[in-house]
Amino acid sequence: MAYQGVMDDIRACVELRVPSRVPVFALSEEFDVRMANQIYNEYNRNAKIMAEVQIQAINRYDYDWAWLQVDDCFEFEPLGVGCHGEGNILPATCESLPFTRETFHSLRMPNPKTDGRMPALLEAISRIKEHFGDTVCVTGRVTAPFSAVTLIYGMTETLFGLYDDPDLVRDTVKFMTEFECKFAQMQIEAGADALWVGDCNASGHLISVDNFNEFAADSVKTLAQTIRQAGGYSFYHASEHSIPHLKAQAETGVSAISIGPGLDVGTAKEAVGDRVCLMGNVDPIVTLLEGDAAAVREASERIMKKGMQNGGYIFSSGEMIPRDVPEENMIAMVETGRKFGRY
């Protein structure tokens, strides 16, 4: 169950030391909502339901964190970006704003305390923190600034913009850096111990290392520094599979990097394990959704034993766990993490 000392263990991992035991996380929100018999698009706007689902999931499955990633639209609805989702289909940006200087000048800084669904997220964080105190790592969410720009203007327009109008990309990254820093600070004030920093649109799946360093890296550094100065941890996630990109991400000063399921955790440790804490990376599809409990235990043991060598590692899934994962597989993953995560 949730335990006093988890934050000390997380601190040890972030500082590349050996903890008393490896913290066990899971990117499990969709699964948790299903198991609580809730509808996702009611969960993602109701602070009380968010908190109740997280509390129930932690008590039931023994996670060491509460993960309030929720969805990718919090920042963008108040900016006028079209977002759509219904029932158990998570909202996604679907009506981008024009990639123009006029659009940029029309952007107004949202207020997380009053605008859109952000107040519900702040309240949910406070409720969970009040319930668990320091016995779990309460983790909020922000979008990394480069990925935020792709969600404002659209992926194609932004990537072409790196060459057609790089200054507009840079200016919008700067705008979103200011906002995400503000949003992160308010979540920490509300009780968050850490922020999940989503940056999948700046990964090696989509942009080069040179483009990452030119357009994305500095904003991640600023965000990580702001979170650290506010007293929180930054858990950076680009679902990375590329070692060159992973090395560049390791230079940004984030507290930990969550690696995607496409990269062997042992290889990742060899590449950057002496520079940054790593998180991951049980495959949510091949292992958790399509495998049986025995396969989950085998994969989880293998990943844990590779990742935990010399400390600096947090056990987790490599991506969002689908809502239809069998419950016995989730239990198998967490139990295996607990069993083999002690030094």
N, C-alpha and C positions, 0 to 999 in steps of 0.2 A: 504494500500500500504506500501512499504518499509518505515521505519520511523527512524528518528534520535532518538536515545535512545535505540535501540534494543540491542546494545552491553552492555549498562548499565544493561538492564534487564537480559541478559545472565550471566553477572558477578554476579548479585544478586542471580540468581538460583544456579550457581556453588558454591557460598559462603553460600548456604543454607538459603538465605534470601528470603523475599517476593518481587518479582519484581512489577513494575507498571502494567504489564500484562504478561501473560504467552506467551513466544515465541512459534510460530506455525511453525513447520517443517513438511516435508514429504519426505520419501525415494522414490522419484518420478521420477527418471531419465529416466527409460524406458518409462513411461507414457509421460513425457515431450517431449522426442524425437519423439514419435508418433504424438503428438499434433502439433509439429512444422513441420510435414511432412518431417522428415529426416530419413535416414537409419542409424541404430545404428553403424554399422561398418565403416561408413564414419564420423559420429559424434565423435567416440572415438579416432580419430587420427588427427583431424583438429581443431586447437585452435580457429579459428574464428567461426566455427560452434558450438563448445562447448559453447563458450561465448554467442553467439546469442540465442541458445536454452535456456540457463539458464536465460538470461535477459528477454526473451519473457515469460517464465514460471512464473517468479516472478511477472512481470507486469500483467499477466493474472490471476494467481491463488492466489497471495498475500502471498506467502511463506516469512518467515523471514530469510531464508538462501538461498545460492546457494550451492548445494550439488554435488561435483565432485568426487563421488566414481568411476564412469565410468565403470571399470571392474577390475578383479583380476589379470591381467597379466602384468601390467606395469613393475614390478621389475624382472619378471622371464624370459621374452623374451630375455633380454640382457645376462642372465646367461646360455642360451642355452636350457631352458625348452621348450618343444613343446607346442604351444598354437594354438587353432583353434576356429574360429567363422566366420560366414558369414551372410550377410544381417542384419536382426534384431535379430539374435542369438548372444548373447554376447560371446566374446572369453572366453575360459576356458583352464586351463592347462590340457594337455592330454598325453604328452610324458615326463614322469618323468626322472630325472637323476638317475643313479645307486646309491644305498645307500652304498657307499664305502668311505674309507679314501682317495683313489685316486681322487674321484670326489671332495671331500672337498678341497683338495690341488689345484685342478684346477680352483676353483672359483675365479673370479676376480671382485673387487668392481666396479659396474657400476657407470657411471657419469650421474646424472640426467640432466645436462645441454646439453649433447650431445647424449646420448644413447637411442635407441628405441623411444617410444612415450612419454617419460617423458618430453622432452622439450615442447611438445604441451600442456601438462597439466600445466606446469609452465606459459606458455604464456596465456592460458585460464584464469588462476587465476588472472593474472595481468590485463587482459582486463575487467573482471567482477568487480574487485576492483576499477579500474579506473572509471567504469560506475556508480557504486552504492556508492562508498566511505564506510562510516560506517553505512549506512542505512540497510544493510543486513549482515549476518554473512557468509563470504566466507569460505567455508569448502573444503579443499583438502582431500587427502587420503593416508594412508599407510596400509600395512599389518602388523599385530602384529607378532613378530619374531617366535613364535612357529608355528602359522598357516603358516608362510612363509616356514618353514622347510617342512611341510607336502606338500606344493605345489611344492617344489623342488624335493623331493624324492618320493612323493606319500603317501597317507594316510596309507595304509596297512604297507608299509615298515617302515615308521616313528613310527607307534604305536608298531610294533614288536621291532623296534630299542630301544624303551624305556627300554627293558629288555635285548636284544641281544647286543647292543652297545650304552649304554646311553651316553658315552663320545662323540661319534660322533654327537649325537643329541645336546648335550650341546654346542659343538664347533660350530656347524652350527647355532644354536640359537644366539650365541655370534657374529658370522659373520653378521647375518642378523640384529641384534640389532644395530651394528655399521652403517650398510647401511641405515636402516629405520630412524635412528636419523638424518643422513645426508640428506636424502630425505625430511624429515619433515622440517628441518631447511630451506632448499632451497624453499620449498613451502611457508613458513612464510615470507621469504625474498621477494618472488614474490607478496605477498599481502594476503595470507591466514590468516584468523582470528582463524581458528580451523582446526584440522585434524581428520578425521574419521578413527578410528583404528579398522580394521576388524580382528576379532579373533574367528570366528565361529568354527574353528577346535580345539579350546581349551575349548569348552563349555562342559557342563554336558551331552550333547548328545553323546560325544565321549570319554572323559577322566575323570578320577576320580579327586576329589578335591586334593588328595595327589599328583597326577601327575601334576595337574595345579600348585600347590605350588612349586613343585620340578623343573619343566621344563619350565614353562611359566611365572610365576608371576614376577620374578626379571627383566626379559626383558621388561615387560610392565611397571614396575616401572621406569626403566631407560628411556624408550621412553617417558613416561608421564612427567618425570622431565625435559627431554631435550626440549620438546614442551613448557612446562611452562616457562622455563628459556629463551626461544626464544621469548616469548610474546604471545603464542597461547594457545588454549584450546584443550584438547584431549577428543573426544567423542568415548568411547569404546563400541564396539558392538560384542557380541557373540551369539546374539539371545537367551539369556539365559532363561531357564525355571526352573532351580534348585536353591533353596534358599541357600544351602550350597556353591555352586559355586558363587552365587551372593555375598555372604558375603566375600568370598576370593577375588573376583574382586574388592570389595569396599576398600580393603586394599592396592591397587596398586597405589593410588594417582592420578588416572585419574580424569578429570574434571567432567565427567558425564558418566553414564552407560545407554546405550540404551537396554531396555529389549525386549525380543521377545514376540510374541502374545500368547505364551503358558503359560504366567504367569500373574496372576491378579495384576494390578498395585497397588491396595490397600495393598495386601499381601507383595509386594516388598517394599513399603514405610514403612510398619511396621518393616520389617527385616533390612533395611539399610538406610532408609530415613533420619536418623540423622547423617549419615556418608558421603553420596555422593549424588549428584544431579542425578535424574533419568529422562530418556527420554522414550517416548512411549505412547501407544503401540496398536493402532488401527490395527485390523487384516486385512492384505491386501487381503486375499483370501475370507474368510467367510463373512467379512463385506463389503469391498470395491469392490471386483470383483463380488461376488455372491448376495450381498444384494441390496436393493433399497435405494433411498436417505433417506427415513424415517428411515430405519434400521441404516444407517450410522450416521444420526443425533442422534439417541438414544444411540448408542454405544459410539460415540464421547463425548456426554454430560456426560455419566456415567464415562468414563475414565478420562476426564478432572476434574470432581468434586472430584474423588478419588485422582488423582495425585497432584493437586494443593494445597491440604491442607498443610498449614504451609510453603509454598514456596518450593524451591529446586526441581523444576520440569519444564520440557520442553515438550510440546505436540508434538507428531509425530505418524507416523505409526510404527508398530513393526518390519517390514521387508520391502524389496523392493516391491513397488507397481507395479503390472503387467501392461504391456503396454495397455492391452485391458480393463482396468477399465473404466466404463462409466464416461464421463466428469462430469455429474451432481453429481456423488458420490464424486468426488474429491472436487468439489465446496462445497458440503454439509459438508464434513469433515472440511475444512478450515473455512467456515463460522461459524460452531458450535464452533470450537476452539476459534475464535475471540469473539463470543457472550458470552461464559461462562468462558473465561480466564481472566477476570478482577476481581480484589479483592475488 
